[in-house]
Amino acid sequence: MLDFLRTFIVGLVLIHFSCHVYAEDGVTDNKIVIGQTVGLTGTIAAPVKEMNEGANAYIASVNSRGGVNGRKIELLTLDDKFDAKLAAVNAELLIKKEHVFALFQNRGTPLTEAITPILSANKIPLIAPSTGATVFHAPVHPLLFNVRAKYQDEVRKGVEHFTTIGATKIGLLHVDDSFGKDGLAGFVSAMNERSMIPATITSFPRVKPDYAATADAIVKANPNALIIVSSSANTVAVIKAIREKGSMVQIMTLSNNSSQSFVQDLGAAGTGIIVSQITPAPNSMTTGLGKEFMAIAKASNTTVSYAAMEGFVAAKVLVEGLKRAGRNLTREGFVRALESMQKFDLGGLMISYTANDHTGSEFVELTMISKDGRFIR
């Protein structure tokens, strides 16, 4: 009897030791907990709502079919109110208190900068930050996996378009933070390549900007084309202020503002505004991705928008990485699995990673807001 008890106790110790060695935070027999800190309220709340609709719709679809390798995905989301300090606090909370397996699709350049050191300190991967800042592409961060194209590529596309149609006085209006400065770097580079002098380079603060004074500066510079690098609410307000001053300058803005809420908030001022996109059209029936998105969006009552498509694409990349990592899921294995995704076709959008390149996609195209509030290509 004594020998039996000894054997039983030793067995329990070995089982406990084995679980301690191989168990990974956020992973149980039947679920994988993923953390997200994002601006559910604040100046980007509307596009974030659409983005999360797309991501949650795809995750729910995967879970309805049994999940990934027998585990369902649970997305735990905290509101950072588009505040970098709160984003860092939330990331720490998700990792150290909630013990999430990985972080997913936060939003904003300054906010991603705030949580990047936390990834390294805790060896936590971050999938699909909703920012195209170059700093997250080069040098490569071993735990950060971009999905969307770089902002500088979007700005370059805009400069290329305007010069193609004969615009000679191209200006830039950017928010005065790391997001805006990244757009500025792309703009200066694209203009220098063409030996062109900017009509204006104007900046305004992210918090409490003076829209009227900013609009006055743009009207005074009198560009015939203007690229705006800023978040949704500020971009809407400054475009309206520019139009109210009587300027009909051709305006382009970036994909972070590509949402139905952005179009609705602009109203009549939105007609003719060019918006760059980093995914194929969400309602496209000529791509496998578009068909899949439309089917799931219809079933889940998800908003059909580019913002929702971005969330949908990000969730597909997350799920594909988890699938490739297998049943014995570890963060190290998950990172290796993502890096095995080379020229992986999501159905019209190509994703590629290697150990030395975590860019993901380079897809950029331009759309225009029509009179009836649609993005047309």
N, C-alpha and C positions, 0 to 999 in steps of 0.2 A: 504493500500500500504506500509506504514511504517512497519507494522508487517511482511509483506511478505519479505521486504528487510532484516529485522533483522534475520528472519529465514534462508534466503538464505546465509547471511554472516556467521552465526553460522555454517551452514552446511559446507560451504567451509573451515572454520577453523577446524572443526572436521575431515574432509577428509584429510586436510594437516597434522593434528596431527597424524591421524591414519597411514598415509603413512610414516611419520617420525619415528614412533615407530616400525613399522613392516617391512619396507623396509630394505634390506640388501645390502651392497655395492656389485657391480658386478652382481646384479640380476635385470632384468626387466621382463616385461610381456612375452617377446619372446626370451630372451637370458641370458646366464650365462657366464660371462667373467672370464677366468682362466689365471693366470700369470705364466710365466716361464722365469727364467734366466739361461742360459746355454752357454757353449763354442761353439758358431757357427763358430768361428775362433780360431786359436791357436792349441796347440798340440793334442787336442782331437776332433777337428772339424770333421774328417771323421767318427768315430763311432757315434758321436752325430747326424750327418746327417742321418744315418741309423736308429738310435733310434727314432728320430723325425718323420721319414717317417712312421714308424710303428704306432706311437701314432696318428699322423694326419690322417692316413688311417682309423683307427677305428673311430675316432671322426667324420670324414666326412661321414662314413657309418651310424653312429647313426643320424647325422643331416639330412641325406637324407631321413630318415624314420620319420622325424618330431621332432627329438631331444629327450630331457629327460623331461617328464611331460609337454610337450608343449613348451619347451624352447630349442633353439639350443645353442651348446657350441662354444664359441669363445676363441681360445687360442692365447694369446698375448705374444710373445717371444722376449726377449732382449738378446743381445750377451754380455756375461761377459768375453770372451776371456780366459776362464779358470784361471781367476784371482780372488782371494777371496775378495779383497777390492771392486772390481767392482761388484761382485755378491751381496754384501751387499748394495751397492748403487742402483743397479737395483731392488733389493727386496723392498727397501724403495720407490722407484719411482713407482713400480707396485702397491703397497699398498696405498700410500698416494696421488699419482697423478692420476693413472689410475683406482684406486678403484676396484681392482680385488676381486673376491669372495674368491679365494684360490690360493695357489701356487702349481705348479706341476713339477715333474721330473727335478729338477736341477741335476747337475752332479759333483761329486768329494767330498772327505771327508773334506778337508780344507774349501771348498766353502760352504758346508752344515753347518759346524761349524760356519762360518761367518754369516749366515742368521738365525740360530736357535734362537738367542736372539730377533730377529725382530719378529719372530712368536709369542713369548710370550708377547712382548710389545704391539702388535696390535691384538692379539687373532685371528691369521690367520692360518688355517690348511695348511700343506704341505703334498702332496700325492706323494709317490713313488720317493723319492730322489734316484738317481742312485749312491748309495754307500752302501757297506755292512759293514761299520764300526760298531763295537760293541757299541761304545759310543751312537749311535742313537737307540739302543735297550734296554740298561739297564744303568741307570734307565729309565723307559718308559717316553717319552715326550708326554704330553697329546694332542698335536696338530700335531705331526709328525707321519705319517703312512708309515712304510717301506713296500715294496713289495718283493724285492729280498732277498735272503739268506745272511747271514753274511760272510764277507771275511774270518774270522777265520775258519768257517766251510769249506770253499773252500781249505784253506791251510791245514787243518787237512785231508781232502780227499786226497790231494796230498801226504802228508807224509805217510798216510795209503797205498796208491797205491805203492809208491816206496819201502816201507818195504816189502810189499807183493811179489814184484818181486825180492827181494833180495838185494836191494841197501843198503849199510852200511855207505856210506859217503854222507850224504845229506846236501846241503848247501842252504843258503838263500841270495838273492840279493834284497835289497829293497830301494825304494826311501826314502830320508830323510825328510819325512813330516808325518803328522798324519795318512795318508793312509798307508804308509810303516810301521810305528810303530805299527799300528793295526795288520798288517800281521805278523810282528815280534812277537807280543805277542802270536798269534795263533801258530806260528811255534815253539817257545820255549816251549809252553805248550804241543804240540803234541810230541815233541822230548823227553821231560822230562817223559811223560807217558810211553815211551818205553825205558827209561834209555839210550838214545842215545846222543852222543856228536856231535854237528854240525860240518861238515867239514869246513864250513866257514859261517860267518854272515858278509856280506859286504853291505855298504850303499853308495848311491851316490846322489848328489843334484838334485832336480827336474828342476831347472833352470841352464842352461849351464853346464851340467855334462861333465866330461872327460871320454868318452867311452873307449878310448884305455887304460887308466890307470885302469879303472874298470875291463876291460877284463883281463888285466895282473894279477890283484889280484885274479880273479876267476881261471885262468889257473894255477897260482902258488899253490892255495889251492887244486886243482885237485879233486873236488868232482865227484862222479859218477852219481849224480842227483842234479838238481838245481831248486829251486822255485824262480821265479822273481815276485816281487810285485811292479808294476810301471805302469804309464800310457802308452798309445799306442805308441806314437812316440818314447819315450825314450826306451821302451821295444824293439821295432824293431831295433833301432840303437845299443843297447848293445848286442842283440843276434847276429847281424851281426858282431860286433867287436869280440865277443867270437869265432865265427866260423872262422873268418879271422886269429885268433891266432892258429888255428888248433885243438881246443877243440871240441870233439863230445859228450860232456856231455849231458845226457838226461835232457831236460828243460821243465818245466811246468810254465804256467802263469795263471792269474785269468780271470774271466769272463768279467771284464771291458775292456779286449782286444779282446773280441769275436766279431769281425766284419769282413766283407769281405774285407774292406780296410786294416785291419791289415794283413790279409793273403796276399793280393796283394803287400803290402809294403815290407813284408818279402821276397817274391819271393822264390828262391831256398832254402834260409836259414830256411824257415818255415817247411819244410818236417820233420815230426816226432815230432814237438812241441806239447806238451799236453796243452790243454786249458780247464779249468773248466767252466761249464755252469750252469745257474740258472733258465733256462726254458727248457721245452721239445724242441726237434728239430723243427725248424720252418717249415721244409718240411715234417714233419711226417704226414702220412695219417692214422695212427693208433690211433690218439687222436682227440677228438672233437676240441680242441684248434688249433692243426695243420691244420685240414681241414678248419676251419673258417679263420685262418690267410692266408692260401694259396688262398682261394677264394677271399678275400678282397685284398690281395697283387696283384693278377692277374688283378683284375678290376681297381686298382689304380696305376699300374706299380710301386709298392713298392719293394725295394730290399728285397730279401728273405735271411735273415740272423738272427743270434741269437740276434744281436743288435736291429734289427727292431722288433723282437719278444718281446724283453724286453719292448720297447715302446708301443707295441700293448697290452701287458698284463697290463702295468701300466694304460693305458687309459681305459681298461675294468674295472679295480678296481675303478677308478675315477667315471666312468659312473654308476656302480652298487651302489656306495655310494649316488650319486645324485638321482638315482631312488628311493632308499629306504627312502631318506629324504623327499620325497613327493613334492607336488606343493607349499606348504607354506615353502619355502626353507630359512633356516637360518644356519649360521655356527655351532651353537650349535647343531641343529638337524642333520646336516651333520656328525658331529663327532660321535654322538650317532648312526647314521645309519651305519657308517663304523664299529663301535664296535659291531654291531649286525651280522656282517659277520663272522660266526664261521663255520669252515670246509666248506667253500663255494667253490665248484668245478668249475673252469673255463673251464673244459674240459680236464683234465689230469694234472692240477696244482691246488693244494689246498691252499686257502687263509683263514687265521683265525686271527681275532682280538678280544680282550676283552679290558675292561677299564684298565687292568693291563699288557697287552701284545700287542704291536703294531708291532710285527715282520713280520707278513704276511705269508711268505713262507719260508720253510727250504729245498727246492729242490736244490740238487747239484749233478751233474754227470760230468764225465770226457770224453772229446773227444780228437782226435788227428788230426792234419793237414796232409792230404794225399799228395802224390806227385803231384796230379792234383789240389791241392788247395781247397779241400773240408774238412769239419769237419766230421770225421767218429767216430762212437761210438764203 
